[in-house]
């Protein structure tokens, strides 16, 4: 926040720096492409007018470093806070690149996908 920035002389706290770094990672083209591939595996017509999954966004309030490694994140589907998909973004090796871990689906997500 601006107030916090003024109080700290414009410096960011370590937590703010980590959050900013996580945000930059999950907003990268690589993660966007990976996310779209995931949604198209779950719904062939995803991200089109005919898809069940029409839109998605990453919930920045849930973004955090996972204690087991990677970045914990949650997708909000179709701008509905009840239709969510949680996962962990992992970098296992440079060769494999980024991958999503196990998926945690809300009951509403399961209803949507059918």
Secondary structure, DSSP 8 states (H G I E B T S, - for coil): -HHHHHHTTT---HHHHHHHHHHHHHTSHHHHHHHHHHHHHH-TTTTSTT-S---EEE-TTT-EE-TTSSEEEEEEETT-TTSEEEEEEEEEETTTEEEE---EE-HHHHHHH-
